[in-house]
Amino acid sequence: MKRGCFETLLFAVVVVAVFGFSTYFWFNFFVRGQSLPTPNLIGKPVAEAKALCLDAGVNLVVDPSHKRNSDKVPAGYVAWQNRDAGATSFIKRGATIKVELSAGPLVIRVPDLDGQSSRTALLRLGQQNLKMGNLTYVDGVSNKDGIIAAEPPAGTVVAAQTPISLLVNVPSAGNGYVMPDLIDHPLEAVRLSLEARGLHVTTVKFEAYPGIADGIIIRQFPLRGARVSGRDAISVVVSKSEETNIVQQPGGTM
């Protein structure tokens, strides 16, 4: 009884082994026998790529509508193929390999940023794969605001991620003043006096303050004695008979 079970088990092992060997043999004979490693066409001129494909019995199709920039593959040579090359990647005879050619290295030129803001310049440089270099601001050296010079200059061919330094002209601040004491003065009179000197009250907040008539300045910023110019924002708090959170911008009425 035991001998019969052993013989049956041995027979089953032999059958499995024979089946596995047979499957492997016929797979290599019929499948891999009709296939071969995919040729590596990268870096080859078109004529050589065609010859390699002809020897392998496969078709070569060059995509005329797409080219790829490459620092390593010369222009007109194969820069990409749609099948991985190598002994682990097989291709059947009669199949097709599609390739794209190199357009050579990517040529990057410094864009013309004349008259643009530093923020716009940062965005444009990023789009061109360049970096912002040093930013230097000058006051009133040109009749136009924004960028007035770049280094390297606009149109220069540069490598990717080259830093571009910019010279930015800003509006002239005009005359500088010492901030006067505005406390206890009427808002409208103060506003007119400041505007006559190119200064501007940008924010007005109203606040209840017993014992003081409406429209009188009770707090100010910048404080008395600070240096101010036409570029500085001046804010004040003005008395009002009832508490309110209203904030008045320039040009509003009391």
ChimeraX attribute file (.defattr): number of C-alpha atoms within 10 A of each C-alpha:
attribute: neighborCount
match mode: 1-to-1
recipient: residues
	/A:1	5
	/A:2	7
	/A:3	8
	/A:4	9
	/A:5	10
	/A:6	11
	/A:7	11
	/A:8	12
	/A:9	12
	/A:10	11
	/A:11	12
	/A:12	12
	/A:13	12
	/A:14	12
	/A:15	12
	/A:16	11
	/A:17	12
	/A:18	12
	/A:19	12
	/A:20	11
	/A:21	12
	/A:22	12
	/A:23	12
	/A:24	11
	/A:25	13
	/A:26	12
	/A:27	12
	/A:28	13
	/A:29	12
	/A:30	10
	/A:31	12
	/A:32	15
	/A:33	12
	/A:34	13
	/A:35	19
	/A:36	19
	/A:37	16
	/A:38	20
	/A:39	21
	/A:40	17
	/A:41	23
	/A:42	18
	/A:43	19
	/A:44	18
	/A:45	17
	/A:46	17
	/A:47	9
	/A:48	14
	/A:49	19
	/A:50	18
	/A:51	12
	/A:52	18
	/A:53	21
	/A:54	14
	/A:55	8
	/A:56	19
	/A:57	17
	/A:58	20
	/A:59	15
	/A:60	19
	/A:61	13
	/A:62	15
	/A:63	11
	/A:64	9
	/A:65	7
	/A:66	11
	/A:67	18
	/A:68	17
	/A:69	16
	/A:70	15
	/A:71	11
	/A:72	11
	/A:73	21
	/A:74	18
	/A:75	19
	/A:76	17
	/A:77	22
	/A:78	25
	/A:79	24
	/A:80	19
	/A:81	19
	/A:82	10
	/A:83	17
	/A:84	17
	/A:85	16
	/A:86	12
	/A:87	10
	/A:88	10
	/A:89	13
	/A:90	17
	/A:91	22
	/A:92	17
	/A:93	16
	/A:94	14
	/A:95	13
	/A:96	16
	/A:97	19
	/A:98	13
	/A:99	24
	/A:100	21
	/A:101	28
	/A:102	23
	/A:103	19
	/A:104	18
	/A:105	15
	/A:106	13
	/A:107	10
	/A:108	17
	/A:109	17
	/A:110	21
	/A:111	18
	/A:112	15
	/A:113	21
	/A:114	18
	/A:115	15
	/A:116	14
	/A:117	16
	/A:118	17
	/A:119	8
	/A:120	11
	/A:121	22
	/A:122	16
	/A:123	13
	/A:124	18
	/A:125	19
	/A:126	12
	/A:127	10
	/A:128	14
	/A:129	13
	/A:130	22
	/A:131	19
	/A:132	18
	/A:133	14
	/A:134	13
	/A:135	13
	/A:136	12
	/A:137	13
	/A:138	16
	/A:139	13
	/A:140	15
	/A:141	13
	/A:142	14
	/A:143	9
	/A:144	14
	/A:145	19
	/A:146	22
	/A:147	23
	/A:148	18
	/A:149	18
	/A:150	20
	/A:151	14
	/A:152	16
	/A:153	16
	/A:154	15
	/A:155	11
	/A:156	12
	/A:157	13
	/A:158	16
	/A:159	15
	/A:160	14
	/A:161	14
	/A:162	16
	/A:163	17
	/A:164	22
	/A:165	17
	/A:166	24
	/A:167	18
	/A:168	25
	/A:169	22
	/A:170	18
	/A:171	16
	/A:172	16
	/A:173	14
	/A:174	14
	/A:175	11
	/A:176	14
	/A:177	15
	/A:178	13
	/A:179	19
	/A:180	16
	/A:181	14
	/A:182	19
	/A:183	18
	/A:184	15
	/A:185	14
	/A:186	17
	/A:187	23
	/A:188	14
	/A:189	10
	/A:190	18
	/A:191	17
	/A:192	13
	/A:193	13
	/A:194	17
	/A:195	12
	/A:196	10
	/A:197	14
	/A:198	15
	/A:199	23
	/A:200	21
	/A:201	22
	/A:202	15
	/A:203	15
	/A:204	21
	/A:205	18
	/A:206	24
	/A:207	21
	/A:208	17
	/A:209	16
	/A:210	11
	/A:211	8
	/A:212	15
	/A:213	15
	/A:214	19
	/A:215	19
	/A:216	23
	/A:217	26
	/A:218	19
	/A:219	17
	/A:220	19
	/A:221	15
	/A:222	18
	/A:223	16
	/A:224	13
	/A:225	11
	/A:226	11
	/A:227	13
	/A:228	18
	/A:229	19
	/A:230	19
	/A:231	14
	/A:232	14
	/A:233	14
	/A:234	20
	/A:235	18
	/A:236	22
	/A:237	21
	/A:238	26
	/A:239	25
	/A:240	20
	/A:241	15
	/A:242	11
	/A:243	11
	/A:244	11
	/A:245	9
	/A:246	10
	/A:247	12
	/A:248	16
	/A:249	13
	/A:250	11
	/A:251	9
	/A:252	8
	/A:253	7
	/A:254	12
